[in-house]
Amino acid sequence: MANHKSAKKRARQTIVRTERNVERKSMTKNVVKAIRTAIEAKDKETASGLLVKTQKLLARLAKHGVIKHNTAARKTSRLASQINNL
């Protein structure tokens, strides 16, 4: 356990950040799931609209270090190619 004042603060900040990151990852999974549902339903317009929002979200998460840059790029690329194949 942290003994110094600064270490205690860092421990509190870590807890807050972890909760925030878990929430953001969960939100991302839900958005990706919505796109995949639209792809399965062969609804290209809805999937394309959701893809734009998802790309922005993934880029923002990668920028802030919640997910890695390559992970964001890979997910975006795979979703885009699935939509283009409709």
Secondary structure, DSSP 8 states (H G I E B T S, - for coil): ---SHHHHHHHHHHHHHHHHHHHHHHHHHHHHHHHHHHHHTT-HHHHHHHHHHHHHHHHHHHHTTSS-HHHHHHHHHHHHHHHHT-
